[in-house]
Amino acid sequence: CIYCQMGGTTGSAADFFEVIRRKASALPVSVPALEEKTALSPEGYGMRLAEAFSLLEERVTIVLEDYHLAAGEEMNRLLPVLLKRAPRLQVILSTRSAPPPFFARLLLERRALVVGEEALAFTDEETASLIAPFVLPESRDELVQAVQDYTLGWPAAVSLLLLHYDRRGTGMTVENLRQAFHHSYLRD
């Protein structure tokens, strides 16, 4: 498995090639480095990666976390070439936006999985267990709903909220929850 946090890349085909090339060194595959100052088209980078990955005898999964942060023309040109020419590769996308159209075929072939925003958000039950130390039991249900309404269940937003209350050392109420969201680091 190769894990790639897309938020840490520029979205350029060259950067993605280098990240995958370095991470592939832990696998029984060798992706040769490019000559210095060699620039390829996005499809060219996809073909270079596919040449190495097509030799694999076992399936390899590439996890692209936060794909929406780097998705763009170059990535959407590189990935179809790579995945078409390396049949043992499968991909998991974690994204807050719709995957590119070429993923439809991969989804049908069960070579891709898209983990969208619905699956990434905390459920009411998960939020309830996280906020339990900060609320009175009798106000739990009302506060769970308020936290979900304010954060849409996003783990980072819920975590910032809990950090806010932990640092203040106060319990959570619906009123001070509204006030907490006036702080720019929670609102934005």
C-alpha positions as CSV (number, residue, x, y, z in Angstrom):
1,C,0.0,0.0,0.0
2,I,1.2,3.5,-0.8
3,Y,-0.3,6.3,1.2
4,C,-0.1,9.8,-0.3
5,Q,-1.4,12.9,1.6
6,M,-2.4,15.1,-1.3
7,G,-2.6,18.2,0.8
8,G,1.2,18.1,0.9
9,T,1.6,18.1,-2.8
10,T,1.2,20.9,-5.4
11,G,-1.0,18.8,-7.7
12,S,1.6,18.8,-10.4
13,A,2.3,15.6,-12.2
14,A,6.1,15.9,-11.6
15,D,5.6,16.2,-7.8
16,F,3.2,13.3,-7.7
17,F,5.6,11.2,-9.7
18,E,8.4,11.9,-7.2
19,V,6.2,11.2,-4.2
20,I,5.1,7.9,-5.6
21,R,8.6,7.0,-6.8
22,R,10.0,7.5,-3.3
23,K,7.2,5.6,-1.6
24,A,7.3,2.7,-4.1
25,S,10.9,1.9,-2.9
26,A,9.3,0.0,0.0
27,L,7.6,-2.3,-2.5
28,P,9.0,-5.0,-4.8
29,V,9.0,-2.4,-7.6
30,S,11.5,0.1,-8.8
31,V,10.5,3.4,-10.4
32,P,13.6,4.9,-12.0
33,A,14.4,8.5,-11.3
34,L,14.2,10.9,-14.2
35,E,17.2,12.6,-15.6
36,E,17.6,16.1,-14.1
37,K,15.6,18.7,-15.9
38,T,13.5,16.1,-17.7
39,A,10.0,17.3,-18.0
40,L,7.2,15.1,-19.2
41,S,3.6,15.6,-19.9
42,P,1.2,14.4,-17.2
43,E,0.5,11.4,-19.4
44,G,4.3,10.8,-19.7
45,Y,4.6,10.7,-16.0
46,G,1.7,8.3,-15.8
47,M,3.3,6.0,-18.4
48,R,6.7,6.0,-16.5
49,L,4.9,5.0,-13.3
50,A,2.8,2.4,-15.1
51,E,5.9,0.8,-16.7
52,A,7.2,0.0,-13.2
53,F,3.8,-1.0,-11.6
54,S,2.7,-3.1,-14.5
55,L,5.5,-5.6,-13.5
56,L,3.9,-6.3,-10.2
57,E,2.5,-9.8,-9.5
58,E,0.3,-8.7,-6.6
59,R,-2.2,-5.9,-6.2
60,V,-1.0,-2.6,-4.8
61,T,-3.3,0.0,-3.5
62,I,-2.5,3.7,-3.7
63,V,-4.4,5.8,-1.1
64,L,-4.8,9.4,-2.1
65,E,-5.9,11.3,1.0
66,D,-7.6,14.7,0.5
67,Y,-7.6,14.3,-3.3
68,H,-9.7,17.4,-3.7
69,L,-6.7,19.5,-2.5
70,A,-4.5,18.5,-5.4
71,A,-7.1,17.4,-8.1
72,G,-6.6,19.3,-11.2
73,E,-5.9,19.0,-14.9
74,E,-2.5,17.4,-14.5
75,M,-3.6,14.8,-11.9
76,N,-6.7,14.0,-14.0
77,R,-4.5,13.4,-17.0
78,L,-1.8,11.3,-15.2
79,L,-4.0,9.0,-13.2
80,P,-6.1,7.5,-16.1
81,V,-2.9,6.6,-17.9
82,L,-1.3,5.1,-14.9
83,L,-4.4,3.1,-13.9
84,K,-5.2,1.9,-17.4
85,R,-1.6,0.6,-18.0
86,A,-1.0,-0.9,-14.6
87,P,-3.9,-3.3,-14.0
88,R,-2.7,-4.5,-10.6
89,L,-3.0,-1.0,-9.2
90,Q,-6.1,0.0,-7.3
91,V,-6.8,3.4,-5.8
92,I,-8.7,4.7,-2.8
93,L,-9.7,8.4,-2.9
94,S,-10.5,10.3,0.2
95,T,-12.2,13.5,-1.1
96,R,-14.7,16.2,-0.3
97,S,-15.6,16.7,-3.9
98,A,-16.9,14.4,-6.7
99,P,-14.2,12.2,-8.2
100,P,-13.2,12.9,-11.8
101,P,-15.3,11.2,-14.5
102,F,-12.7,8.6,-15.4
103,F,-13.2,7.0,-12.0
104,A,-16.6,5.7,-13.0
105,R,-15.0,2.8,-14.9
106,L,-12.6,2.1,-12.1
107,L,-15.5,2.0,-9.6
108,L,-17.3,-0.5,-11.8
109,E,-14.2,-2.6,-12.2
110,R,-13.8,-2.5,-8.4
111,R,-10.3,-1.0,-8.8
112,A,-11.3,2.2,-7.0
113,L,-13.0,3.2,-3.9
114,V,-14.1,6.8,-3.1
115,V,-14.5,7.8,0.5
116,G,-16.6,10.9,0.3
117,E,-17.6,13.6,2.7
118,E,-20.5,11.6,4.1
119,A,-18.2,8.8,5.3
120,L,-15.6,11.3,6.6
121,A,-17.9,13.2,8.9
122,F,-18.5,12.1,12.5
123,T,-21.9,10.5,13.2
124,D,-24.1,11.8,16.0
125,E,-23.0,8.9,18.2
126,E,-19.3,9.6,17.6
127,T,-19.7,13.3,18.3
128,A,-21.7,12.4,21.5
129,S,-18.9,10.3,22.8
130,L,-16.3,13.0,22.1
131,I,-18.2,15.8,23.8
132,A,-19.3,13.8,26.8
133,P,-16.6,15.1,29.1
134,F,-17.7,18.7,28.4
135,V,-21.5,18.4,28.8
136,L,-24.1,17.6,31.4
137,P,-25.9,14.4,30.6
138,E,-29.3,16.2,30.5
139,S,-28.2,18.6,27.8
140,R,-26.2,16.0,25.7
141,D,-28.7,15.5,22.9
142,E,-29.3,19.2,22.3
143,L,-25.5,19.9,22.3
144,V,-24.8,17.0,20.0
145,Q,-27.2,18.4,17.5
146,A,-25.8,21.9,17.9
147,V,-22.2,20.7,17.4
148,Q,-23.2,18.7,14.3
149,D,-25.1,21.8,13.0
150,Y,-22.0,24.0,13.5
151,T,-19.3,21.6,12.3
152,L,-21.2,19.4,9.9
153,G,-19.5,16.6,11.7
154,W,-16.1,17.4,10.3
155,P,-13.4,15.8,12.6
156,A,-11.1,18.8,12.4
157,A,-13.8,21.3,13.4
158,V,-15.1,19.1,16.2
159,S,-11.5,18.6,17.5
160,L,-10.9,22.4,17.4
161,L,-14.1,22.9,19.3
162,L,-13.1,20.4,22.0
163,L,-9.6,22.0,22.2
164,H,-11.3,25.3,22.8
165,Y,-13.3,24.0,25.7
166,D,-10.4,22.0,27.1
167,R,-8.2,25.1,27.2
168,R,-11.0,27.3,28.7
169,G,-11.8,24.6,31.3
170,T,-15.5,25.3,31.0
171,G,-18.4,23.1,30.3
172,M,-20.2,23.3,26.9
173,T,-23.6,24.9,26.7
174,V,-25.7,25.9,23.6
175,E,-25.1,29.6,24.4
176,N,-21.3,29.4,24.9
177,L,-21.1,27.1,21.8
178,R,-22.6,29.9,19.7
179,Q,-20.0,32.3,21.3
180,A,-17.2,29.9,20.6
181,F,-18.1,29.9,16.9
182,H,-17.6,33.6,16.8
183,H,-13.8,33.0,17.2
184,S,-12.3,33.2,13.8
185,Y,-10.3,30.0,14.0
186,L,-13.5,28.0,14.6
187,R,-15.7,29.9,12.2
188,D,-13.3,29.8,9.2
